[in-house]
Amino acid sequence: MTSVAQALSATKTAQRQGELVQPFPAEFPGGMSGVWNLRKLRSNLRLLSALVMLAFVVCHLTAHSFLLISFARAEGVLTALMDPWRTWIGTGLLISAALVHYANALWSIYLRRSLRLSHWEWWQLALGLCIPALLMFHVTATRIAEGVLGVRSNYSSVLIVQWMMFPWLGVVQAAAVLTVWTHACIGIHFWLRTKPWYPGWRPWFFSFG
């Protein structure tokens, strides 16, 4: 009886050790290769969604920069650069990219075993989580109002609302622009820092940013 009990105990111990050796038996049939493929997929989705949103931001800020030259010129450039994003395809692409990027960030936080991050990583994470709240009023008053109420926003209406009727909205919008751009610059740095050519180009990227 003693030998049988010892044999059963040894079998259970071996089974527990086998479970520890193979931590992903059901979720990831490929073992560590399955985990690696999932991480690679998430990384590619994060990069692709970030590039889509960065393209939108560059188009938007490029149009705004023409206000330094001419109000009418800025209106024309805004129409040319932003009309493709106002289509259903452009809007769907932008919304999908935003949802994927934000969900990926939350999922990355959930998977972490600790919150030991560098200062730059903390800044990138905190700024990214603040972006939806900072842009909520602007998006609602422009793109959502256009789609739901048929209102066409222009520089005149936006400037009057933000700087004459409700000046605090202008402050929020300025904070949103700085937050989005800083978050994007940090993301580009983390993306390119492993490239062998990046150290030589970093001062130029920093100057442009």
Summary of the structure (lengths in Angstrom):
residues: 209
radius of gyration: 24.7
end to end distance: 76.1
largest distance: 95.0
contacts: 493
relative contact order: 0.07
helix: 84%
strand: 0%
